[in-house]
Amino acid sequence: VEFHLDDDNVLWQGTRLVVSNDATLREAMLSEAHSSPFSVKIEHQRASGLLQPLDIPVWKWDEISMDFVTGLPRTQRRHDAIWVVVDRLTKSAHFLPIRKDYSVSKLADTFQQEIVRLHGTPLAIVSDRDPRFASCFWKGLQKSWGTSLKFSTAFHPQIDGQTEHTIQTLKDMLRSYALEWTGN
């Protein structure tokens, strides 16, 4: 079986994580994996049941989905991420250039200026559990607008599949343009 490093410089042997022979490191990792509030004990979890598809929206821009594309090279205007906002009915999308360090309040201003101004306040927003969307400020803002927030289930991005598909198309287009621009 082959060894390889992933994007985070973590060493793998096939599908197994390789941990150094350092006893202190091993103890810390085992403790974190089995004793922390983040550990999962399957026998204590309720079966979640079948996932239900989202209802089809009644009108355009009533329900949207959104996510971020990060890890992009910085532009001349210092943008290094794209906020993708997709109408769930028509599948039309807005690609908003942002910086990944924007505050939640800056994102709210951008959302107001670029989405609400053009399409009105959505009735529902589907997104992943990004901390920016799960923050008290963002939840409070959506409550004041009367918008319901629907978060996709952890490890089940298909809930937000339209946005994920749009992001993949965007990445393919950016890759194509980058290759054309650099002549490779």
DRENDO-1510 file (C-alpha; in Angstrom, 1 decimal, always signed):
<recs>
REC; n; res; u; v; w
REC; 1; VAL; +0.0; +0.0; +0.0 .
REC; 2; GLU; +1.3; +3.4; -1.0 .
REC; 3; PHE; +2.0; +6.4; +1.4 .
REC; 4; HIS; +0.8; +9.9; +0.4 .
REC; 5; LEU; +0.4; +13.4; +1.9 .
REC; 6; ASP; -3.0; +15.1; +1.5 .
REC; 7; ASP; -3.6; +18.8; +1.0 .
REC; 8; ASP; -3.1; +19.4; +4.8 .
REC; 9; ASN; +0.2; +17.6; +4.8 .
REC; 10; VAL; -1.3; +14.6; +6.7 .
REC; 11; LEU; +0.4; +11.3; +6.0 .
REC; 12; TRP; -1.8; +8.4; +4.9 .
REC; 13; GLN; -1.1; +4.8; +4.1 .
REC; 14; GLY; -3.9; +3.9; +1.7 .
REC; 15; THR; -7.0; +5.0; +3.6 .
REC; 16; ARG; -5.4; +4.8; +7.1 .
REC; 17; LEU; -4.0; +7.8; +9.0 .
REC; 18; VAL; -0.3; +7.4; +9.9 .
REC; 19; VAL; +0.6; +8.6; +13.4 .
REC; 20; SER; +4.2; +9.0; +14.6 .
REC; 21; ASN; +5.6; +6.7; +17.2 .
REC; 22; ASP; +5.6; +9.6; +19.7 .
REC; 23; ALA; +3.8; +8.3; +22.9 .
REC; 24; THR; +2.7; +11.8; +24.0 .
REC; 25; LEU; +1.2; +12.6; +20.6 .
REC; 26; ARG; -0.6; +9.2; +20.4 .
REC; 27; GLU; -2.0; +9.7; +23.9 .
REC; 28; ALA; -3.2; +13.2; +23.0 .
REC; 29; MET; -4.8; +12.0; +19.7 .
REC; 30; LEU; -6.6; +9.1; +21.4 .
REC; 31; SER; -7.8; +11.3; +24.2 .
REC; 32; GLU; -9.2; +13.9; +21.7 .
REC; 33; ALA; -10.8; +11.2; +19.6 .
REC; 34; HIS; -12.5; +9.3; +22.5 .
REC; 35; SER; -13.0; +11.8; +25.3 .
REC; 36; SER; -13.7; +15.2; +23.8 .
REC; 37; PRO; -17.2; +16.6; +23.2 .
REC; 38; PHE; -16.6; +16.1; +19.5 .
REC; 39; SER; -16.3; +12.3; +19.8 .
REC; 40; VAL; -19.2; +10.3; +18.4 .
REC; 41; LYS; -20.5; +7.2; +20.0 .
REC; 42; ILE; -22.8; +5.5; +17.5 .
REC; 43; GLU; -24.6; +3.4; +20.1 .
REC; 44; HIS; -26.0; +6.5; +21.7 .
REC; 45; GLN; -27.2; +8.2; +18.6 .
REC; 46; ARG; -30.8; +7.9; +17.4 .
REC; 47; ALA; -31.4; +6.8; +13.9 .
REC; 48; SER; -31.9; +9.9; +11.8 .
REC; 49; GLY; -34.4; +8.2; +9.4 .
REC; 50; LEU; -34.7; +8.9; +5.8 .
REC; 51; LEU; -33.7; +12.3; +4.5 .
REC; 52; GLN; -36.5; +14.3; +3.0 .
REC; 53; PRO; -36.1; +16.3; -0.2 .
REC; 54; LEU; -36.7; +20.0; +0.0 .
REC; 55; ASP; -40.0; +21.3; -1.3 .
REC; 56; ILE; -39.9; +23.0; -4.7 .
REC; 57; PRO; -40.1; +26.8; -4.3 .
REC; 58; VAL; -43.3; +28.6; -5.4 .
REC; 59; TRP; -41.7; +31.7; -6.9 .
REC; 60; LYS; -38.2; +32.7; -8.1 .
REC; 61; TRP; -35.8; +33.9; -5.5 .
REC; 62; ASP; -38.2; +32.9; -2.7 .
REC; 63; GLU; -35.7; +30.2; -1.6 .
REC; 64; ILE; -32.0; +30.4; -2.2 .
REC; 65; SER; -29.0; +28.3; -1.4 .
REC; 66; MET; -25.5; +29.6; -0.8 .
REC; 67; ASP; -21.9; +28.6; -0.1 .
REC; 68; PHE; -18.4; +29.9; -0.4 .
REC; 69; VAL; -15.5; +29.1; -2.7 .
REC; 70; THR; -12.3; +29.7; -0.9 .
REC; 71; GLY; -8.6; +29.1; -1.6 .
REC; 72; LEU; -8.5; +31.3; -4.6 .
REC; 73; PRO; -5.6; +33.5; -5.6 .
REC; 74; ARG; -6.0; +37.1; -4.5 .
REC; 75; THR; -7.2; +39.6; -7.1 .
REC; 76; GLN; -6.1; +43.1; -7.6 .
REC; 77; ARG; -9.0; +44.2; -5.4 .
REC; 78; ARG; -7.8; +41.7; -2.7 .
REC; 79; HIS; -10.7; +39.3; -3.1 .
REC; 80; ASP; -9.7; +35.7; -2.4 .
REC; 81; ALA; -13.1; +34.0; -2.3 .
REC; 82; ILE; -16.5; +33.9; -4.1 .
REC; 83; TRP; -19.9; +33.8; -2.4 .
REC; 84; VAL; -22.2; +31.7; -4.5 .
REC; 85; VAL; -25.9; +32.4; -4.2 .
REC; 86; VAL; -28.3; +30.2; -6.2 .
REC; 87; ASP; -32.1; +30.6; -6.7 .
REC; 88; ARG; -33.5; +27.1; -6.0 .
REC; 89; LEU; -36.3; +27.4; -8.5 .
REC; 90; THR; -34.6; +28.9; -11.7 .
REC; 91; LYS; -31.0; +27.8; -10.8 .
REC; 92; SER; -29.8; +31.2; -11.7 .
REC; 93; ALA; -26.8; +32.3; -9.6 .
REC; 94; HIS; -24.9; +35.3; -8.4 .
REC; 95; PHE; -21.1; +35.1; -7.9 .
REC; 96; LEU; -20.1; +37.7; -5.3 .
REC; 97; PRO; -16.3; +38.4; -5.0 .
REC; 98; ILE; -15.4; +38.6; -1.3 .
REC; 99; ARG; -12.5; +38.2; +1.0 .
REC; 100; LYS; -12.5; +35.2; +3.3 .
REC; 101; ASP; -11.8; +37.4; +6.3 .
REC; 102; TYR; -15.0; +39.5; +5.8 .
REC; 103; SER; -17.0; +39.9; +9.0 .
REC; 104; VAL; -20.5; +38.6; +9.2 .
REC; 105; SER; -21.8; +42.2; +9.2 .
REC; 106; LYS; -19.8; +42.9; +6.0 .
REC; 107; LEU; -21.4; +39.8; +4.5 .
REC; 108; ALA; -24.8; +41.0; +5.6 .
REC; 109; ASP; -24.2; +44.3; +3.9 .
REC; 110; THR; -23.1; +42.6; +0.7 .
REC; 111; PHE; -26.1; +40.3; +0.8 .
REC; 112; GLN; -28.5; +43.2; +1.2 .
REC; 113; GLN; -26.8; +45.2; -1.6 .
REC; 114; GLU; -26.4; +42.3; -4.1 .
REC; 115; ILE; -29.3; +39.9; -3.5 .
REC; 116; VAL; -32.1; +41.6; -1.5 .
REC; 117; ARG; -31.9; +44.8; -3.5 .
REC; 118; LEU; -32.3; +42.9; -6.8 .
REC; 119; HIS; -34.7; +40.1; -5.8 .
REC; 120; GLY; -36.3; +41.0; -2.4 .
REC; 121; THR; -35.9; +39.2; +0.8 .
REC; 122; PRO; -35.9; +35.4; +0.4 .
REC; 123; LEU; -38.4; +33.3; +2.4 .
REC; 124; ALA; -35.8; +30.6; +3.1 .
REC; 125; ILE; -32.0; +30.1; +2.8 .
REC; 126; VAL; -30.4; +26.7; +2.5 .
REC; 127; SER; -26.7; +26.6; +3.4 .
REC; 128; ASP; -24.1; +24.4; +5.0 .
REC; 129; ARG; -23.1; +24.9; +8.6 .
REC; 130; ASP; -20.5; +27.5; +7.9 .
REC; 131; PRO; -19.8; +29.5; +11.1 .
REC; 132; ARG; -20.6; +32.7; +9.3 .
REC; 133; PHE; -24.2; +31.5; +8.6 .
REC; 134; ALA; -24.6; +29.9; +12.0 .
REC; 135; SER; -23.6; +33.0; +13.9 .
REC; 136; CYS; -26.0; +34.8; +16.3 .
REC; 137; PHE; -25.8; +38.0; +14.2 .
REC; 138; TRP; -26.7; +36.2; +10.9 .
REC; 139; LYS; -29.6; +34.2; +12.6 .
REC; 140; GLY; -30.9; +37.4; +14.2 .
REC; 141; LEU; -30.8; +39.3; +10.9 .
REC; 142; GLN; -32.7; +36.5; +9.1 .
REC; 143; LYS; -35.2; +36.4; +11.9 .
REC; 144; SER; -35.8; +40.2; +11.6 .
REC; 145; TRP; -36.3; +39.7; +7.9 .
REC; 146; GLY; -38.7; +36.8; +8.4 .
REC; 147; THR; -36.4; +34.4; +6.6 .
REC; 148; SER; -36.1; +30.8; +7.7 .
REC; 149; LEU; -32.6; +29.2; +7.7 .
REC; 150; LYS; -32.3; +25.6; +6.6 .
REC; 151; PHE; -28.9; +24.0; +7.3 .
REC; 152; SER; -27.7; +21.0; +5.4 .
REC; 153; THR; -27.0; +17.9; +7.5 .
REC; 154; ALA; -23.4; +17.3; +8.4 .
REC; 155; PHE; -21.6; +15.0; +5.9 .
REC; 156; HIS; -24.6; +15.2; +3.5 .
REC; 157; PRO; -23.9; +18.1; +1.1 .
REC; 158; GLN; -26.5; +16.7; -1.3 .
REC; 159; ILE; -29.1; +18.8; +0.6 .
REC; 160; ASP; -27.4; +21.8; -0.8 .
REC; 161; GLY; -26.6; +19.9; -4.1 .
REC; 162; GLN; -27.6; +22.7; -6.5 .
REC; 163; THR; -25.1; +25.1; -5.0 .
REC; 164; GLU; -22.4; +22.4; -4.9 .
REC; 165; HIS; -23.1; +21.7; -8.6 .
REC; 166; THR; -22.9; +25.4; -9.4 .
REC; 167; ILE; -19.6; +25.7; -7.5 .
REC; 168; GLN; -18.2; +22.7; -9.4 .
REC; 169; THR; -19.2; +24.4; -12.7 .
REC; 170; LEU; -17.6; +27.7; -11.5 .
REC; 171; LYS; -14.4; +25.9; -10.6 .
REC; 172; ASP; -14.2; +24.2; -14.0 .
REC; 173; MET; -14.7; +27.5; -15.7 .
REC; 174; LEU; -12.1; +29.3; -13.6 .
REC; 175; ARG; -9.6; +26.4; -14.3 .
REC; 176; SER; -10.3; +26.6; -18.0 .
REC; 177; TYR; -9.8; +30.4; -18.1 .
REC; 178; ALA; -6.6; +30.2; -15.9 .
REC; 179; LEU; -5.1; +27.6; -18.3 .
REC; 180; GLU; -6.0; +29.8; -21.3 .
REC; 181; TRP; -4.6; +32.9; -19.6 .
REC; 182; THR; -1.3; +31.3; -18.7 .
REC; 183; GLY; -1.0; +29.4; -22.0 .
REC; 184; ASN; -0.6; +26.0; -20.4 .
</recs>
